[in-house]
Amino acid sequence: MALILFVSALLLGAAVVGWLKLPLYPFEAVALAVVIGLFGWTWLAFLAALVLPYHLAIPLTLGLSAGACVLLWNPRRPQWRPLEGGRSGWILWGVASLVTTAMLGRLFWTHSLVRDSTGVYSAGSTWADFGLHAAVISHLAVFDRMPLDLPVASGAHLTYPFLVDFLSALYLRDGWSLHFSLFLPGVLLALAVCQLLLSFSLRLFGHVGAAVGGLTLFLLMGSAAGLRLAYADWQHSGRSLTDFLSDLPRDYTVLGPENGQVTNLVTTTLLPQRAVLFGFGVGLTVLILLHVARDAGDRRYLLVSGALIGLLPMAHPHTFIVCGAVLVALTVEAALRLRRLPWGHLAAGGGAIVLAVPQLAWQQLANGGGTGGRLRLGWAVGDGESIWAFWWTNFGLMGVLFVALPFLLLRPGWRHYLVWYLPFLAILAATQVYAFQPFEYDNLKLINYVYLMASLLAGFLVVQACRESRWNLALLLPIGLIVAIPGMLSVTHEFQDRTQFAANADVALAGWVRATTAPDAVFIGADRPGQPVATLGGRSVVLGYRGWLYSYNLPYADREAAVSAALKGHIDDPMVRKFHPNYLLVAAEEDKSWTIDRNSLARLPLAYRNPTWTVYRLTGAGVSDTVKTSQQSR
């Protein structure tokens, strides 16, 4: 059944792309079909599941998708856009596509909670972030109709942009493994992002080399200080360069002690932050459509862009901000150029606002605390740290490019690119004075887009410089390597990393949870990113990983107090009662910050035990538990 859902989405995407009647590169058409199909189909399923149980919502979605395919299908042969550069251009495109497919395919496969005889595995930042994504996916999948509660904070509303996780949850419900439900949409969207970035650059600059260079810089972004630190570590290691590179000691874009906040795009964004897959994919689709609308003057592309922008908040609100800024810039430019109100642009913006407001209201108001934004000068600059030193540590030569680009683009013949760069520069400025979430690092989700546009423009400038003199390449290539090496090292380290996400005892616990507890059962216990009750069992926990709750601006002091009381055996404590837990979960080894009274806990009814986990049934907490108690020893 999951395969039927997947194919239905791709057919929907192909129908919409055909209806657009755009001259497209072949690879661009495929990428657009993947992004628009998966995104549009997920929205249809989400709207249906808001009002209907899954067993009605999914057939309805399939029917609506099939109907849309019939209505939109264009029987005419597609108009293919010729690739600039001819045969050599196709060869360069093929090499770039092969490299990105091999790299992303391997990393997404190994990081998407792959199972072997010893447990479940991931790596790097994905190991931590997939604790949340797996919990949301598993939770959405175990119910008969879509729940809208946050499983890592029982009782809180799910305001997190979870559309891509909802798609994976539907695949999980209908037969695919958790691993494959994560892997397939993830890798397809990531590869589509790469192809759309190439096509957007080609539409802007008309040169395959510029497009490939821009894609390379973007994928290999990272804190500038990583190069210096890697060199120092190599010198102190006493190892040969090849030996050092074959077993890197750390990720040289994740630089906590040095306050390096610009982490690599592949290892800390594309792989772990699943929401950004819809974000980048839809964002680049919008940029392509806006570029076509600007050149062709067709309002249809403006209106489709506005609709896509308006549907972004539940998928990736940071991309909504970016696309909104670009639309505003193009609207102002059109008004100045036409000397009248650009009604097509205004209609697109108005439509986007109408679609976005309900989503933004839910995200801001459902839990009562908003997103925790505040004024914050200097992004994440540390106390007593020079803002200039912080910029150089993080941005390095790319920071110089950010500032220089507006002046370089004043050159006659290049000025029409300013309208594409200035909104991104404005976003960069905003991130330096305002933190959009409690965790300042999350501003990087916006700064990533500044890197995207600056990288594309850097590729264009390199091509222009080489056209003036081939000798310029001898100067620019080392500069490019200096910028890209930290990201290259980060990706290399990611191939070498492998971290256990869940041991066999965790898998066994999750199996017992799914088999013998109600889908709406609530567990209370110490927080950890990979809590198997939530990630593999799909049940809610009172206190998920506190870093997530802080990032989502959810108060968690009462939850901490409830867990602390429960671990001491005080199950009748008012704080415990507040969250109505059904079970208490205790590991054989808990963090030392928690005080555990195992003698008091021994008096509670035992529900399950294996060498790593013990589960107690909280009848004393005043909760009704009709699920049969079982005791298992492993």
ABEGO torsion letter per residue (X at the ends): XAAAAAAAAAAAAAAAAAAAGBBBBAAAAAAAAAAAAAAAAAAAAAAAAAABBAAAAAAAAAAAAAAAAAAABBABBBBBBBBBGEAAAAAAAAAAAAAAAAAAAAAAAAAAGBBBAAEBBBBEAAAAAAAAAAAAAAAAAABABBBABBAABBGBBBABBAAAAAAAAAAAAAGBBAAAAAAAAAAAAAAAAAAAAAAAAAAAAGBAAAAAAAAAAAAABEBAAAAAAAAAAAAAAGBBAAAAAABBABBAABBAAAGBABBBAAAAAAAABAAAAAAAAAAAAAAAAAAAAAAAGBAAAAAAAAAAAAAAAAABAAAAAAAAAAAAAAAAAAAAAAGBBBAAAAAAAAAAAAAAAAAAAAAAAAAGAEAGBBBBBGEABBBGBBAAAAAAAAAEAAAAAAAAAAAAAABBGAAAAAAAAAAAAAAAAAAAABBABABAAAAAAAAAAAAAAAAAAAAAAAAAAAAABAAAAAAAAAAAAAAAAAAAAAAAAAAABBBBABBAAAAAAAAAAAAABBAABBBBEBBBAABAAAAAAGBBBABBBAAAAAAAGBBAAAAAAAAAAAAAGBAABAAAAAAGBABBBBBABBBAABBBBAAAAAABBBABBBAABBBBBBAAAGBBBABBBBBBBX
